Amino acid sequence: MKVLLIGAGKGGSALLSILYEDKEIEIVGVVDHNQNAEGLKIARQYNIPAYSHYETLIKREDLDVIIDVTRNPQVLIDIEKNKPANTEILGGLSAKLIWSLVEERKKKEEEIQKSLSEQKALYRIGIMLSSAREMNEVFQTIVRSGLEITNTPAGSLALYNAEKNELELTAVHGFSPEFSLKTTRWKVRPGGLTSKILSQKQPFVVPDISGESSIDTKVIMAEGIRSLVATPLTTENRIVGILYVDDYKPRIFTKRDISILGLLATQATIAIEKAKIQEQLELKNQKLKHTMDYLQNILDNSADMIITTDIENNVVEFNKCAEEILGYSQNEIAGKLLAGLFTNQDQCRMLLEKIKREGKVSNQETQFITREMKIVDISLTLSQLKDTAGNMIGTVGISKDITEFKRTQAQLIQAGKLAGIGQLAAGIAHEINNPLSGVLGYAKRLMKKAEDEELRKVPAFETFPREMKLIADSALRCKKIIEGLLKFSRTSETESMNVNVNEVIDESLVLFGNQLSSHNVELNKVLNPDIPTIRANHTQIQQVFTDIIINALQAMPQGGKLTIVTRPIHSFAVEIEFTDTGEGIPKENLTKIFEPFFTTREPGKGTGLGLYMIYRILQNHRGRIDVKSVVGKGTTFTITLPCSH
């Protein structure tokens, strides 16, 4: 359909926009004598022909409709006289009808545009509320949004506490600082404004506060407020709070204002509830993190090994103490079977089965193996790990390293054993000493008589002097052994002094002269010059060092290397270490070498009292001696003695 539009003023331009959108209408031209008319400008934008005169155009045979919106009677007369017979005219009343339709459509478009604007505003507000990270930010956003969408200058938000039946002001805009300070919370009074709002649970509108006699309005009127809308924030029939928008002049709030505030109230309620949940969740997370940090601190700083496993007995948690003692890192051991740490994996399986049956195993002595393949004695307490339903989900084990305790215990047992042996030996020595003295005395007398020339002539007495000498020598040797037993079976009360162990070592080495080089033994001394002194009997300590050096030389008949090291242990002890590269001591003999009379040498080449005497001397000095040895590689004796102070 081809249409000619005459008149491009306000009505014409609006009509042109409507007609242009209809795909079935072709606008052949727009006419107005005013070339600056709004409609002509629009026509040019749409590439529609624009004219200043209509006389020729109205005669076109292809026109279907001529629309006259000029409201000029002469224009309508000209059209009637010159138009083709089949061309329709819309003008006068028809044009007014079109104009009314245009106006109505324009209003609807404006309403639609306003509605879209409000929806966009609500959407934007929703985004702002959902992205708010703190409760205060949520409250401020709600108030600012309420003022924006209703174009009001003041407003506030108050949260309702049902238990206390009071409201607390959480955000305010457009009020004096004094109001914000004074009006922080207020009780709900029967018959008051707040009471009315809460009871009806619907927006409460006051267009003119001065005419509202049923409520106390002194406080807000003092702030210059003359009209307001109070919108309750509700969820599941529960009041969360109230959103107030206020104006400084009397005002009729529209249904749209109230409706949009209702939508905002819904969004605000959701945002507040979400923020509360988020705040509670963050608080719980903080408590959980604090608890986890506390537990991690316990794990990290525990003096015991703490190892947890899953239900398949794979290692999950491996604390720092376990890392230090066993040599594995958490990442390295995680996911590996717990049994891999045990020297006896069958024992591990038995313990785990017992855990499943009984729930716990306490103070079980066992052994772990370190990354460097060293054995560690431990006391293990193992129990079930359970979930909240009480189902077993793994195990938690607390292991105490008792290697040093076991060694000390063994030393105490050994000391007790040696003390008992010493007492027994002393008793036996006393019993033997007297008759042995008699044997030695009579042997000497007989040897004296054997010097008689007459007896020597008797053939039967030819070997007598030699045999008597053997008896005397043997008795003398036994007497020396007994004297040694008596000497070391009782605590020495000999004089003590401040002794520098480095000097004693040097003095001991002087006694050996060239023996070390003649035995092809290389000496390596690493003596700490800052070593503290010890309180000791100089002679006895020198005897200890001398006997150990003698043992080292005897252990290296083909030559080797002897290393002597001294070092302070913090400020309370000194450590002296003798290491040879000799034959070594078999493992089964390491626990026996300090026992009296124990020796691996050939008969007649050792009494078995040397190391026993060393042990007793060091014991009397409140010291200790440890030994490590590998057959074929050598032996290390480590002596520890307390400092003078």
Secondary structure as GFF3:
##gff-version 3
##sequence-region A 1 645
A	DSSP	beta_strand	2	6	.	.	.	ID=ss1
A	DSSP	alpha_helix	10	21	.	.	.	ID=ss2
A	DSSP	beta_strand	26	31	.	.	.	ID=ss3
A	DSSP	alpha_helix	38	45	.	.	.	ID=ss4
A	DSSP	beta_strand	50	51	.	.	.	ID=ss5
A	DSSP	three_ten_helix	57	59	.	.	.	ID=ss6
A	DSSP	beta_strand	65	68	.	.	.	ID=ss7
A	DSSP	alpha_helix	73	82	.	.	.	ID=ss8
A	DSSP	beta_strand	88	90	.	.	.	ID=ss9
A	DSSP	alpha_helix	93	131	.	.	.	ID=ss10
A	DSSP	alpha_helix	135	150	.	.	.	ID=ss11
A	DSSP	beta_strand	154	161	.	.	.	ID=ss12
A	DSSP	beta_strand	166	173	.	.	.	ID=ss13
A	DSSP	alpha_helix	177	182	.	.	.	ID=ss14
A	DSSP	beta_strand	185	187	.	.	.	ID=ss15
A	DSSP	alpha_helix	193	200	.	.	.	ID=ss16
A	DSSP	beta_strand	204	206	.	.	.	ID=ss17
A	DSSP	three_ten_helix	209	211	.	.	.	ID=ss18
A	DSSP	alpha_helix	218	222	.	.	.	ID=ss19
A	DSSP	beta_strand	227	235	.	.	.	ID=ss20
A	DSSP	beta_strand	238	247	.	.	.	ID=ss21
A	DSSP	alpha_helix	255	301	.	.	.	ID=ss22
A	DSSP	beta_strand	305	310	.	.	.	ID=ss23
A	DSSP	beta_strand	315	318	.	.	.	ID=ss24
A	DSSP	alpha_helix	320	326	.	.	.	ID=ss25
A	DSSP	alpha_helix	330	333	.	.	.	ID=ss26
A	DSSP	three_ten_helix	338	341	.	.	.	ID=ss27
A	DSSP	alpha_helix	345	358	.	.	.	ID=ss28
A	DSSP	beta_strand	360	369	.	.	.	ID=ss29
A	DSSP	beta_strand	375	386	.	.	.	ID=ss30
A	DSSP	beta_strand	392	401	.	.	.	ID=ss31
A	DSSP	alpha_helix	403	449	.	.	.	ID=ss32
A	DSSP	alpha_helix	453	456	.	.	.	ID=ss33
A	DSSP	three_ten_helix	459	461	.	.	.	ID=ss34
A	DSSP	alpha_helix	464	488	.	.	.	ID=ss35
A	DSSP	beta_strand	497	499	.	.	.	ID=ss36
A	DSSP	alpha_helix	501	510	.	.	.	ID=ss37
A	DSSP	alpha_helix	515	518	.	.	.	ID=ss38
A	DSSP	beta_strand	521	527	.	.	.	ID=ss39
A	DSSP	beta_strand	534	536	.	.	.	ID=ss40
A	DSSP	alpha_helix	538	555	.	.	.	ID=ss41
A	DSSP	beta_strand	560	569	.	.	.	ID=ss42
A	DSSP	beta_strand	573	580	.	.	.	ID=ss43
A	DSSP	three_ten_helix	587	589	.	.	.	ID=ss44
A	DSSP	alpha_helix	610	620	.	.	.	ID=ss45
A	DSSP	beta_strand	624	630	.	.	.	ID=ss46
A	DSSP	beta_strand	634	642	.	.	.	ID=ss47
###
